[in-house]
Amino acid sequence: MSSRERILGRVRRALADVSQDDPEGPGRDLRYGEAVARDYLREHGARSTEETVELLAENLADYRALVHRCGEGALPSVLARLLAERKSATVLVPPGLDEAWLAETDVARVADRAESGARELDRVNSVVTACAVAVAETGTIVLDGGPDQGRRRITLVPDHHICVVRVPGQVVSSVPQALERLDPARPLTWISGPSATSDIELDRVEGVHGPRTLEVILVG
């Protein structure tokens, strides 16, 4: 008997005397909405749209993301400036990204190809994407693999990620509000600041699990 079979056997024996009508039993998924209380706060405090955007910017910065703001018409020049300051020679572009966004930069474009592996993506200097939604209370950017965001790996391997957030349409106060907008069947990536980790002595190291530098442009 394998370890897997042994573990599954123990689970079956533990559930043998549990009724299908028990909300904690095997049939609980049939009444999941009834079994789980939904009385938690949808957001913490009442905020205006402007205050919600300010909170997002504050929490993004608190996570060490670099936050920029501009109007829709200024976005191409802001992107060109950020790529120039980074001295990026290449920028990865998702297939559905608005071409006008990069109209003012001559940085070489790298297409998001399914066959691109980690080594190839690691040679890319920067990646520019949109987002699905941004959560103010947690300073979180959520990507869902849409055409203007690309596959998950393109925002995890390159060392520099510029993410464009449309304000106020893509900004919500809380995680419950964000979940209402997201499709759970899509590959969701939740980003709260640049990648960071600490060793046992609490020495912070950035860029281990994703981009070392995250720049967020709030456009609106």
Secondary structure, 3 states (H helix, E strand, C coil): CCHHHHHHHHHHHHHCCCCCCCCCCHHHHHHHHHHCCCCCCCCCCCCCHHHHHHHHHHHHHHCCCEEEEECHHHHHHHHHHHHHHHCCCEEEECCCCCHHHHCCCCCEEEECCCCCCHHHHHCCCEEEECCCEEECCCCEEEECCCCCCCCHHHHCCCCEEEEEEECCCCEECCHHHHHHHCCCCCCCEEECCCCEEECCCCCEEECCCCCCEEEEEEEC
